[in-house]
Amino acid sequence: MNKRILTLAFILVAAPVAASAASVYKWTDEQGVTHFGDRQPTGQQAERVNVRSGTSSGGQQGQSPQEQLEDLEARQADEAEKREESAVEEARRKQREANCATARSNLRILDRNSRIRVEEDGEQRYLSPEEIDEQRQKFQEIANENCGAEEDAQAER
């Protein structure tokens, strides 16, 4: 009788330990659905999950603290570079918007006024109709270069 009780007690203690030692795998299929299973799927990348802590074995567990620090610094440098690139692009966009507004304003002025006065060498004079046409073409080119991307972006929205 003691052997049976001892065997039963051993089985009761060993069963949860054996169950927790079983491997659990986590993977995501083509539709983006996350699956868990006791066998690693064939032909797909899967992470082994520690059922006690809930963490996966993929990732940085095998890395030393120095390697983790280097990875972190590399990610931070990449993020800083992306922020800098987006800041440069934002500055370019704002400059294009300012150029576009100025060119359009100058075109409206040229279209409204028949006589345009300019100052050259400290003296004022009126532009000839040919000079007004040259200025109109110049401002139209500037507007086309700087307003085109803005209008395309608005048309896509």
C-alpha positions as CSV (number, residue, x, y, z in Angstrom):
1,M,0.0,0.0,0.0
2,N,2.8,2.4,0.8
3,K,4.4,1.8,-2.6
4,R,1.1,2.7,-4.3
5,I,0.8,5.9,-2.3
6,L,4.4,6.8,-2.9
7,T,4.0,6.1,-6.7
8,L,0.8,8.1,-6.8
9,A,2.4,11.0,-5.0
10,F,5.4,10.9,-7.3
11,I,3.1,10.9,-10.4
12,L,1.1,13.9,-9.0
13,V,4.4,15.8,-8.4
14,A,6.0,14.8,-11.7
15,A,3.0,15.5,-14.0
16,P,2.9,19.3,-13.7
17,V,6.7,19.4,-14.0
18,A,6.6,17.4,-17.1
19,A,3.7,19.4,-18.5
20,S,5.6,22.7,-17.9
21,A,8.7,21.4,-19.5
22,A,6.8,20.8,-22.8
23,S,7.7,23.3,-25.6
24,V,5.1,25.8,-26.7
25,Y,5.7,27.6,-30.0
26,K,4.2,30.9,-31.3
27,W,4.0,31.9,-34.9
28,T,2.0,34.2,-37.2
29,D,0.4,33.0,-40.5
30,E,0.1,34.8,-43.8
31,Q,-3.2,36.4,-42.7
32,G,-1.5,37.9,-39.6
33,V,-3.2,35.5,-37.2
34,T,-1.0,34.5,-34.2
35,H,-1.0,30.8,-33.3
36,F,0.3,28.7,-30.4
37,G,1.1,25.0,-30.6
38,D,3.2,22.3,-29.0
39,R,5.0,21.5,-32.2
40,Q,7.0,23.8,-34.4
41,P,5.3,24.5,-37.7
42,T,7.0,23.4,-40.8
43,G,8.1,26.0,-43.2
44,Q,7.5,28.9,-40.9
45,Q,9.5,30.9,-38.4
46,A,8.4,30.2,-34.8
47,E,9.4,31.5,-31.4
48,R,9.7,29.2,-28.4
49,V,7.6,30.5,-25.5
50,N,8.4,30.0,-21.9
51,V,5.0,29.2,-20.4
52,R,6.1,30.1,-16.9
53,S,7.3,33.6,-17.7
54,G,5.4,34.3,-20.9
55,T,8.5,35.4,-22.7
56,S,9.7,34.1,-26.0
57,S,13.1,32.6,-26.5
58,G,13.7,34.5,-29.8
59,G,15.2,37.9,-29.4
60,Q,17.9,39.1,-27.1
61,Q,18.0,36.4,-24.4
62,G,21.2,34.9,-25.9
63,Q,22.9,38.3,-26.2
64,S,25.4,39.7,-23.7
65,P,24.6,43.0,-22.1
66,Q,27.3,44.7,-24.3
67,E,25.6,43.3,-27.4
68,Q,22.2,44.5,-26.2
69,L,23.7,48.0,-25.5
70,E,25.2,48.0,-29.1
71,D,21.8,47.0,-30.6
72,L,20.0,49.7,-28.6
73,E,22.5,52.3,-29.6
74,A,22.2,51.3,-33.3
75,R,18.4,51.5,-33.1
76,Q,18.6,54.9,-31.5
77,A,21.1,56.1,-34.1
78,D,18.7,54.9,-36.9
79,E,15.8,56.7,-35.3
80,A,17.8,59.9,-34.9
81,E,18.8,59.7,-38.6
82,K,15.1,59.2,-39.6
83,R,14.0,62.2,-37.5
84,E,16.8,64.3,-39.0
85,E,15.8,63.2,-42.6
86,S,12.1,64.0,-41.8
87,A,13.2,67.4,-40.4
88,V,15.1,68.2,-43.6
89,E,12.2,67.1,-45.7
90,E,9.8,69.2,-43.6
91,A,12.1,72.3,-44.1
92,R,12.2,71.6,-47.9
93,R,8.4,71.3,-47.9
94,K,8.0,74.6,-46.1
95,Q,10.4,76.4,-48.4
96,R,8.5,75.0,-51.4
97,E,5.3,76.3,-49.9
98,A,6.8,79.8,-49.4
99,N,8.2,79.9,-52.9
100,C,4.8,78.8,-54.3
101,A,2.9,81.5,-52.4
102,T,5.4,84.2,-53.4
103,A,5.3,83.2,-57.1
104,R,1.5,83.1,-57.1
105,S,1.4,86.5,-55.4
106,N,3.8,88.0,-57.9
107,L,1.7,86.5,-60.8
108,R,-1.5,88.0,-59.4
109,I,0.3,91.4,-59.2
110,L,1.6,91.1,-62.8
111,D,-1.9,90.1,-64.0
112,R,-3.6,93.0,-62.2
113,N,-1.3,95.9,-62.9
114,S,-0.6,97.2,-66.4
115,R,2.5,99.2,-65.2
116,I,5.1,97.7,-62.8
117,R,7.6,99.9,-61.2
118,V,11.1,98.6,-60.2
119,E,14.1,100.2,-58.6
120,E,17.5,99.8,-60.2
121,D,20.7,101.5,-59.2
122,G,18.7,103.8,-56.9
123,E,16.4,105.0,-59.7
124,Q,12.8,103.9,-60.3
125,R,11.6,102.9,-63.7
126,Y,8.6,101.1,-65.3
127,L,8.9,97.7,-66.8
128,S,8.2,97.4,-70.5
129,P,5.5,94.9,-71.7
130,E,8.2,92.5,-72.8
131,E,9.9,92.7,-69.4
132,I,6.6,92.0,-67.7
133,D,6.1,89.0,-70.0
134,E,9.6,87.7,-69.0
135,Q,8.8,88.2,-65.3
136,R,5.4,86.4,-65.8
137,Q,7.2,83.4,-67.4
138,K,9.8,83.4,-64.7
139,F,7.2,83.4,-61.9
140,Q,5.1,80.8,-63.7
141,E,8.1,78.5,-63.8
142,I,8.7,79.0,-60.1
143,A,5.1,78.3,-59.4
144,N,5.1,75.1,-61.5
145,E,8.2,73.8,-59.8
146,N,7.1,74.6,-56.2
147,C,3.3,74.3,-56.3
148,G,3.1,71.1,-58.5
149,A,4.0,68.6,-55.7
150,E,1.7,70.4,-53.3
151,E,-1.3,70.2,-55.7
152,D,-0.5,66.6,-56.5
153,A,-0.5,65.7,-52.8
154,Q,-3.9,67.5,-52.3
155,A,-5.3,65.8,-55.3
156,E,-4.4,62.3,-53.8
157,R,-6.2,63.1,-50.6
